[in-house]
């Protein structure tokens, strides 16, 4: 409960203090501002009779000045922000167009054979002049592009592994393939939010990996 403190000249100053009521005595530690200076005052207690001497206007000022603002919990925030009505309202708002710069290394290789699941055999060698290299898996010769579903399959991450060379250059090019999204560098892998596995595989095949 927030109340007030009495200054030396007899003027009541509004402060923020937590009071503990024990019988007819209130124990507290208060921090107030007296004549522009911050004062921390500890006392063993104030008698309730002194507080009753305040007028109704003074009590209202003290109560309004010391109302603690209620903070919503994380669950309440998620319920409000992820409500379908709020999501539809956000979709109706004009979205800012993300300008994606062109790729520095254009994929030019076209595989001769592509299976129904998108797999294609690796060429003899990748395109020349690439500062990075992506190695296929030993079993199945698959490109090391994976999807990780989290939070009950509501969040998807696309992961790239088994690469070497210039990591920063590979990260920048991968971000351009994923519509300008941020690519996060983890130990031994690159992660990007969203399902971009198909686009990354086509891009890597076009580079000759």
C-alpha positions in Angstrom: 0.0 0.0 0.0 1.5 3.4 -1.0 1.0 6.4 1.3 2.8 9.6 2.2 5.6 10.9 4.4 5.7 14.1 6.6 8.6 16.5 5.9 10.4 18.6 8.5 8.4 21.8 7.9 5.1 20.0 8.4 4.2 19.7 4.6 3.1 16.2 3.4 5.2 15.0 0.5 4.0 12.2 -1.8 6.3 9.3 -1.8 6.3 5.7 -3.0 6.5 3.4 0.0 5.4 -0.1 0.9 3.7 -0.3 4.3 3.3 -3.3 6.5 0.4 -2.9 8.9 0.9 -4.4 12.4 -2.0 -3.5 14.7 -2.1 0.3 14.9 1.5 0.8 13.5 2.8 0.8 10.0 6.3 -0.3 9.3 7.9 0.9 6.1 11.0 2.0 4.2 10.4 5.0 2.0 12.2 7.0 -0.6 11.0 10.5 -1.1 12.1 13.8 -2.7 12.4 16.7 -0.2 13.2 20.1 -1.7 14.5 18.6 -4.9 16.8 16.1 -3.2 16.3 12.4 -3.0 15.9 11.2 0.6 15.8 7.6 1.8 14.2 7.3 5.2 13.8 4.2 7.3 11.5 4.3 10.3 10.2 1.8 12.8 6.7 2.9 12.2 4.1 5.7 11.9 0.9 5.7 13.9 -2.3 5.4 11.9 -3.7 8.5 13.6 -1.3 10.7 11.7 -2.5 9.3 8.4 -6.1 9.9 9.3 -5.4 13.7 9.7 -5.0 14.0 5.9 -7.9 15.6 4.0 -9.8 13.7 1.4 -8.1 15.7 -1.4 -4.7 14.8 -0.1 -5.6 11.1 0.1 -6.9 11.2 -3.5 -3.7 12.8 -4.8 -1.6 10.3 -2.9 -3.7 7.4 -4.2 -3.6 8.6 -7.9 0.1 9.3 -7.8 1.0 5.9 -6.4 -1.2 3.6 -8.5 0.9 0.7 -9.7 0.5 0.1 -13.5 -0.5 -3.4 -14.2 1.8 -5.4 -16.5 0.4 -8.0 -18.7 1.9 -11.5 -18.6 3.5 -13.2 -21.5 0.5 -15.4 -22.0 -1.8 -12.4 -22.2 0.4 -10.7 -24.7 0.5 -13.8 -26.9 -3.3 -14.1 -26.8 -3.7 -10.5 -27.9 -1.0 -10.4 -30.6 -1.7 -13.9 -32.1 -5.4 -13.6 -32.1 -6.8 -14.3 -35.6 -8.5 -10.9 -35.8 -5.2 -9.2 -35.1 -3.4 -11.3 -37.6 -5.9 -10.5 -40.3 -5.6 -6.8 -39.5 -1.8 -7.0 -39.9 -2.2 -8.7 -43.3 -4.5 -5.9 -44.5 -1.8 -3.3 -43.7 0.5 -2.3 -46.5 3.7 -4.3 -46.3 7.1 -2.8 -46.9 8.8 -4.3 -50.0 12.2 -5.8 -49.2 14.7 -5.0 -51.9 16.9 -8.0 -52.4 20.2 -7.4 -54.2 21.1 -9.7 -57.0 23.2 -12.8 -56.5 26.9 -12.3 -56.8 27.3 -15.9 -58.1 24.5 -16.8 -60.5 23.5 -20.5 -60.7 24.1 -21.5 -64.3 24.4 -25.3 -64.1 21.3 -27.3 -65.3 21.2 -31.0 -64.3 20.4 -33.5 -67.0 18.2 -35.6 -64.8 15.9 -34.6 -62.0 13.9 -37.2 -60.0 10.4 -36.8 -58.8 11.5 -35.7 -55.3 13.9 -33.0 -56.7 17.1 -35.0 -56.4 19.7 -34.7 -59.2 23.1 -36.2 -59.5 26.1 -34.0 -58.6 28.2 -32.7 -61.4 31.9 -33.6 -61.8 33.0 -30.2 -60.4 31.3 -27.0 -59.1 31.4 -23.8 -61.0 34.8 -22.1 -61.0 35.5 -19.1 -58.8 33.3 -19.9 -55.9 34.7 -18.9 -52.5 32.8 -21.6 -50.7 32.0 -25.3 -51.1 29.1 -27.5 -50.0 29.6 -31.3 -49.8 26.9 -33.8 -50.2 26.1 -36.6 -47.8 27.9 -39.9 -48.0 24.7 -41.9 -48.0 22.4 -41.0 -50.9 24.5 -38.1 -52.1 21.9 -35.6 -50.8 22.4 -31.9 -50.4 22.9 -31.1 -46.6 19.7 -29.0 -46.4 17.3 -29.8 -43.6 14.2 -28.5 -42.0 13.7 -28.3 -38.2 10.1 -28.0 -36.9 9.8 -26.6 -33.4 7.1 -25.4 -31.0 4.6 -28.0 -32.1 5.5 -27.5 -35.8 4.5 -23.9 -35.7 8.1 -22.6 -36.3 10.2 -23.9 -39.1 14.0 -23.5 -39.5 16.0 -24.3 -42.6 19.5 -25.5 -41.9 22.5 -25.9 -44.1 25.4 -28.1 -43.1 28.7 -29.6 -44.5 30.1 -26.4 -46.0 33.5 -24.9 -46.0 35.3 -21.8 -47.3 34.2 -18.2 -46.9 31.3 -18.4 -44.4 30.4 -14.8 -44.7 30.1 -14.9 -48.5 27.9 -18.1 -48.2 25.8 -16.4 -45.6 25.2 -13.3 -47.8 24.3 -15.4 -50.8 22.0 -17.6 -48.8 20.2 -14.6 -47.4 19.5 -13.4 -51.0 18.0 -16.7 -51.9 15.7 -16.6 -48.8 14.2 -13.2 -49.8 16.5 -11.2 -47.7 15.9 -13.0 -44.4 18.7 -13.0 -41.8 20.9 -16.1 -41.8 22.1 -17.0 -38.3 25.5 -18.6 -38.0 25.7 -21.6 -35.6 28.6 -23.9 -34.9 28.7 -26.1 -38.0 25.5 -24.9 -39.6 23.6 -21.9 -41.0 20.0 -21.3 -40.0 17.2 -19.2 -41.5 13.7 -18.9 -40.2 11.1 -20.3 -42.7 10.8 -23.2 -45.1 13.3 -22.4 -47.8 14.7 -25.9 -48.3 13.5 -26.2 -51.9 14.9 -22.8 -53.0 18.3 -23.5 -51.3 18.6 -26.9 -53.0 17.8 -25.5 -56.4 20.4 -22.7 -55.8 23.1 -25.2 -54.7 22.4 -27.5 -57.7 22.7 -24.5 -60.0 26.1 -23.7 -58.5 27.3 -27.2 -59.3 27.2 -28.8 -55.8 
